[in-house]
Each structure stands twice: as structure tokens, then as C-alpha cells.
Amino acid sequence: MDALQALILGLIQGLTEYLPVSSSGHLTIGAHLFGLSGAENLTFTVAVHVATVLSTCVILWREIVWLFTDLFKFKWNEGTRYIVNIIISMIPVAVVGFLFKDYVEQVFGSGLTIVGICLLVTASLLAFAYFAKPRQRENISPLHAFIIGIAQAIAVLPGLSRSGSTIATGLLLGNKKEKLAQFSFLMVIPPILGEALLDVKDMAEMGVSNAMAGIPTTSLVVGFLAAFISGCLACKWMINIVKKGKLIWFAVYCAVVGVLAIVL
């Protein structure tokens, strides 16, 4: 992987992690076009995933500080309730990660057809969420957090957008747009870190030297910085887009890219 490829893939990861168009699907398409696979792709994926987690922490640092401040008051309050909802939302994806990890990895290696189909599903979800007008609820309940977590767990499939699935599901359940975008981005931090740790474990099993053999350090740094900077921009942009309810254009985009992926 050269620096230009790393730059392009890093930008793709940073932008599509937050925009509802599927980062995994776009990275799969990008890796396919560049002919990347195996250890080289795994090492790069770990780097850009960590970069996007850091971008979330930078953009939502006030909310994160608030959560930890409330947590360490050691009493039941709004922040503690929010953290409990995040933990509840993690249950489905934890089950998928521990019990179905091998199956998911097989799906990732099954070509672009599955990516295209999942992108079409993402387009449908976003369209439904755009046209649906449910009664808006003030706070996300534990039950809704769990259902949104199920949407996140299903979105491990390449092409099924995590942010698109969780935000669309929350909107269909009637949750307020402003709070939903924030919850969607905060709830993904633990699963992404967990996924990165599992990938690091796989790298350790194959040997660090073997994992790093196919990718220069320069390319890793370029990809990391590209994912971090574009992730910061996309995270802030997406929060504003959700508030304005302008998700239909992403549905159109996913539909077009999904058809192209199937044709390819």
C-alpha cells in the first residue's frame, strides 16, 4: 500500500464512519479496487478505526467529560442513566462479536455483491426514516437503546451503515434527532475499540513483523491522519445533518453505489 492509496482509504474511512453510507462497505470496495487483502488490509483497518474513535472523542469531548463527571458522583443521575443505555446498546454487538465473528469475517470476504445488497438495505432504511413521522420522545429509553443496539449489531455486515442503521432505527422509534445523533456516535466507541483489540490479537497471532510487512510506516501515518481529520469533519457535519433531517440524499447515494457494486 503506497501513501496515495492510504490517503484515499483513510479519507473514505473517516468520512463514511459517520455519514450513513457504510465505512466497511466503502473500505471493501476501495480494497478491492486497489487489490489489497490479508495482513496489509488488517493492519490498516486497525489504524483507521482507532483514528475515527479519537475523532469522536475530540468532537464530543464535552459530552464525554459530562458522562464521566456524573459517573464518578456515584449516584443515579442523568449521566449514569445515559451510560447504562450505552452499555445496554452494546449487548447485541458483543453477542455477535463473540459468537459470530468467524461468520462475519467470511461475509466480508464474499465479494462486492453482498456489499451492494447491504447498501440497498441502508438506502431503504434511510428512506423509511425520512418519510416516517412518529411522535418524538424526549429521552432514549433502555428498551430503545437495546433495539438501536440490535441495529448496530446487524450493521457489522459490509455495506450496512452503522450510523445509518442506528440513526434510522432511532428515528423510526420516535426519538429526538438532536439526542439520537449524539447517542449514536457515543455508543460506537466501545465496539470499535473492542473490534480493534480483536484485530490486534489476530495481528499478534500472525506475528507483528508479518502484519507490518505489506504496509510502510509512512502509509500507516498518512492513513491515520486522513481518517482522523476527515472523521472530525464528518462527525460534526453529520450531527447537523441529522438535526435538519436531510438523510434522503444519502439514501439516493447508497442506492446508486449499491447498484454499481452489484454490477461490478
NUDO-314468 format. One line per field, with one value per residue (C-alpha): residue number from 1; residue in one letter; x negated, y negated, z. Coordinates in Angstrom, 1 decimal. Layout:
N
nr	(NUM:...) $
rest	(a:...) $
x	(X:...) $
y	(Y:...) $
z	(Z:...) $
end
This chain:
264
nr	(1:2:3:4:5:6:7:8:9:10:11:12:13:14:15:16:17:18:19:20:21:22:23:24:25:26:27:28:29:30:31:32:33:34:35:36:37:38:39:40:41:42:43:44:45:46:47:48:49:50:51:52:53:54:55:56:57:58:59:60:61:62:63:64:65:66:67:68:69:70:71:72:73:74:75:76:77:78:79:80:81:82:83:84:85:86:87:88:89:90:91:92:93:94:95:96:97:98:99:100:101:102:103:104:105:106:107:108:109:110:111:112:113:114:115:116:117:118:119:120:121:122:123:124:125:126:127:128:129:130:131:132:133:134:135:136:137:138:139:140:141:142:143:144:145:146:147:148:149:150:151:152:153:154:155:156:157:158:159:160:161:162:163:164:165:166:167:168:169:170:171:172:173:174:175:176:177:178:179:180:181:182:183:184:185:186:187:188:189:190:191:192:193:194:195:196:197:198:199:200:201:202:203:204:205:206:207:208:209:210:211:212:213:214:215:216:217:218:219:220:221:222:223:224:225:226:227:228:229:230:231:232:233:234:235:236:237:238:239:240:241:242:243:244:245:246:247:248:249:250:251:252:253:254:255:256:257:258:259:260:261:262:263:264) $
rest	(m:d:a:l:q:a:l:i:l:g:l:i:q:g:l:t:e:y:l:p:v:s:s:s:g:h:l:t:i:g:a:h:l:f:g:l:s:g:a:e:n:l:t:f:t:v:a:v:h:v:a:t:v:l:s:t:c:v:i:l:w:r:e:i:v:w:l:f:t:d:l:f:k:f:k:w:n:e:g:t:r:y:i:v:n:i:i:i:s:m:i:p:v:a:v:v:g:f:l:f:k:d:y:v:e:q:v:f:g:s:g:l:t:i:v:g:i:c:l:l:v:t:a:s:l:l:a:f:a:y:f:a:k:p:r:q:r:e:n:i:s:p:l:h:a:f:i:i:g:i:a:q:a:i:a:v:l:p:g:l:s:r:s:g:s:t:i:a:t:g:l:l:l:g:n:k:k:e:k:l:a:q:f:s:f:l:m:v:i:p:p:i:l:g:e:a:l:l:d:v:k:d:m:a:e:m:g:v:s:n:a:m:a:g:i:p:t:t:s:l:v:v:g:f:l:a:a:f:i:s:g:c:l:a:c:k:w:m:i:n:i:v:k:k:g:k:l:i:w:f:a:v:y:c:a:v:v:g:v:l:a:i:v:l) $
x	(0.0:-1.5:-0.9:1.7:3.8:3.5:4.7:7.7:8.7:8.1:10.4:13.0:12.9:13.1:16.0:18.1:17.8:20.1:22.0:24.8:23.2:21.2:17.5:17.0:18.7:16.6:13.4:14.2:14.8:11.6:9.5:11.0:10.1:6.6:6.1:5.4:6.0:4.7:2.4:1.8:5.5:6.0:3.2:4.5:8.1:6.9:5.1:8.0:10.6:8.6:8.3:12.1:12.6:10.2:12.1:15.3:13.6:12.4:15.8:17.8:15.3:17.8:20.4:17.7:16.4:20.1:20.7:17.6:18.2:21.7:20.5:17.9:20.5:21.5:25.2:28.1:28.3:28.8:25.2:25.3:28.6:27.0:24.0:26.4:28.2:24.8:24.0:27.4:26.8:23.5:25.1:26.2:23.0:21.0:23.0:22.3:18.6:18.0:20.3:20.4:17.0:15.8:19.1:18.9:15.3:16.5:19.2:16.5:14.6:17.5:17.1:18.9:22.4:23.2:21.9:24.2:27.2:26.5:26.1:29.5:30.9:29.2:30.9:34.3:33.8:32.8:35.8:38.2:36.8:37.0:40.7:41.8:43.2:43.5:44.3:40.9:39.8:37.7:35.3:34.0:35.3:33.4:35.7:35.0:31.2:31.4:33.2:30.8:28.0:29.6:29.4:25.8:25.1:26.7:24.7:21.4:22.3:20.3:22.4:25.0:24.2:23.8:24.6:27.4:28.9:28.8:30.0:32.8:33.9:33.9:35.9:38.4:38.8:39.6:36.5:35.4:33.0:30.5:30.1:30.1:27.1:25.0:26.1:25.3:21.7:21.0:22.4:20.0:16.8:16.6:17.5:14.9:12.2:13.3:13.1:9.6:8.4:9.6:7.8:4.7:5.0:5.2:2.1:0.2:1.1:-0.3:-3.3:-3.9:-6.6:-4.3:-1.4:-3.5:-5.4:-3.0:-2.5:-5.1:-5.0:-4.5:-1.4:0.0:-0.7:0.9:4.0:4.3:4.2:6.5:9.1:8.7:9.1:11.9:13.6:13.7:15.3:17.8:18.8:19.6:21.3:23.4:24.8:26.0:27.5:29.5:30.8:32.1:33.5:31.7:31.0:32.8:29.8:27.7:30.4:30.1:26.3:26.4:28.8:26.6:23.4:25.2:26.3:22.8:21.2:23.6:22.8:19.0) $
y	(0.0:-3.3:-6.7:-7.8:-4.7:-5.1:-8.8:-7.8:-4.9:-7.0:-9.7:-7.1:-5.6:-8.9:-10.3:-7.2:-6.1:-8.9:-9.6:-7.0:-5.3:-2.4:-2.7:1.1:1.3:-1.6:-0.2:3.2:1.6:-0.5:2.5:4.4:1.7:1.3:5.1:5.1:8.0:10.1:8.7:5.4:4.6:5.8:3.6:0.5:1.2:1.2:-2.1:-4.0:-2.6:-3.9:-7.3:-7.5:-6.8:-9.6:-11.9:-11.1:-11.9:-15.2:-16.4:-15.1:-15.8:-17.9:-15.1:-12.5:-14.7:-15.2:-11.4:-10.6:-13.6:-12.2:-8.7:-9.5:-11.2:-7.6:-8.2:-7.7:-10.8:-11.7:-10.9:-7.5:-6.7:-7.6:-5.3:-2.5:-2.9:-2.8:0.5:1.9:0.9:2.8:6.2:7.2:6.3:8.1:11.3:11.0:10.3:13.2:15.8:15.0:13.3:16.1:15.9:12.2:12.4:14.9:12.4:9.7:11.9:12.9:10.1:6.9:8.4:8.6:5.1:3.8:5.6:4.2:0.7:1.0:2.1:-1.0:-3.2:-1.7:-2.3:-5.9:-6.5:-5.0:-7.2:-10.3:-9.8:-8.4:-11.0:-9.2:-11.1:-12.4:-11.2:-13.4:-10.7:-7.4:-4.6:-1.4:0.6:-1.7:-1.6:2.2:2.0:-0.5:1.8:4.6:2.4:1.7:5.4:6.2:3.4:5.4:6.6:4.8:2.2:1.9:-1.5:-1.6:-5.2:-5.0:-1.9:-3.2:-6.7:-5.5:-2.9:-5.6:-8.0:-5.3:-4.6:-8.3:-9.6:-13.3:-13.9:-16.0:-13.5:-10.5:-11.6:-12.2:-8.8:-7.0:-8.3:-7.8:-4.2:-3.1:-4.0:-0.8:1.6:0.0:0.3:3.9:4.7:3.1:5.1:8.3:7.3:6.6:10.1:11.5:9.5:10.8:14.4:13.9:12.0:8.2:8.4:10.3:8.0:4.9:6.4:5.3:1.7:-1.1:-3.2:-6.3:-4.9:-4.0:-7.5:-9.1:-6.9:-7.5:-11.3:-11.3:-9.2:-11.4:-14.8:-13.7:-11.9:-15.1:-17.0:-14.2:-13.7:-17.4:-17.6:-14.5:-15.8:-19.0:-16.9:-14.7:-17.8:-19.1:-15.7:-15.7:-12.0:-11.3:-12.3:-9.6:-7.1:-8.0:-7.8:-4.4:-3.1:-4.2:-2.8:0.4:1.0:0.2:2.6:5.4:4.7:4.7) $
z	(0.0:-1.1:0.6:-2.0:-1.5:2.3:1.9:-0.2:2.1:5.2:3.9:3.0:6.5:8.3:6.2:5.9:9.6:10.4:7.2:6.8:3.7:5.4:6.1:5.9:2.5:1.1:2.5:1.0:-2.4:-2.0:-1.0:-4.0:-6.4:-5.0:-4.8:-1.0:1.2:4.2:6.8:4.9:4.9:8.6:9.9:8.0:9.2:12.9:12.4:10.8:13.2:16.2:14.3:14.0:17.7:18.5:16.2:18.1:21.4:20.0:18.7:21.6:24.4:26.4:26.4:27.4:30.3:31.4:31.4:33.5:35.9:36.6:36.8:39.5:41.6:42.4:42.4:40.0:37.7:34.1:33.1:34.8:33.1:29.8:30.4:31.3:28.0:26.2:28.0:27.1:23.4:23.4:24.4:20.8:19.2:21.9:21.2:17.5:18.1:20.4:18.8:15.1:14.4:12.1:10.1:9.8:8.5:5.9:4.8:4.5:2.1:-0.1:-2.7:-3.7:-4.3:-0.6:-0.2:-2.9:-1.4:2.1:0.7:-0.9:2.5:4.0:1.4:2.2:6.0:5.4:3.1:5.6:8.4:6.3:5.4:8.8:11.2:14.6:17.8:19.2:22.6:24.9:26.1:24.8:26.9:27.8:25.5:22.6:23.4:23.1:19.8:18.4:19.7:17.6:14.6:15.3:15.6:12.3:10.7:11.1:7.6:5.0:3.2:6.0:7.5:11.3:11.7:9.1:10.8:14.3:13.5:11.2:13.8:16.5:14.3:13.4:17.2:17.6:19.4:19.1:16.3:18.3:21.1:18.7:16.7:19.8:21.3:18.0:17.9:21.6:21.6:18.8:20.8:22.9:20.0:17.7:20.4:21.0:17.3:17.1:20.1:18.4:15.2:17.2:18.7:15.1:14.2:17.2:16.2:12.7:14.1:14.2:11.6:9.2:9.8:9.1:6.2:3.5:4.6:5.1:8.3:6.2:4.6:8.1:9.4:6.3:6.6:10.3:9.9:7.0:8.9:12.0:10.3:7.9:10.8:12.9:10.0:9.2:12.8:13.2:9.8:10.4:13.8:11.9:9.1:11.5:13.3:9.9:8.9:5.5:5.2:2.0:-0.2:1.5:0.7:-3.0:-2.8:-1.2:-3.7:-6.6:-5.1:-4.2:-7.7:-9.0:-6.5:-7.6:-11.3:-10.6) $
end
